[in-house]
């Protein structure tokens, strides 16, 4: 394992995804963020199946930053319950792990 994770959260629009990404980048919790609009989400919510077009936000980070990143996401996210998930990055291209670690080195764990 690399010690890195890819964190995902859906957002209602590009602006909220951008605000969350900026807050995470400013805090040096993530090295990069990708904003992918036009994601169709289907989910159970308040006793019914709902559907929304959302924006997927993906961010690469050291796994030690996950708890703090969740706090930052929740503070900037408009949803009552943002669906924050993280997957370990089992492999990553040469130099990328070092780049992520360097870009996130100023964050407090």
Secondary structure, 3 states (H helix, E strand, C coil): CCCEEEEEEEECCHHHHHHHHHHHHHCCCCCEEEEEEEEEEEEEECCEEEEEEEEEEEEEEEHHHHHHHHHHHHHHCCCCCCCCEEEECCCCCCCHHHHHHHHCCCCCC
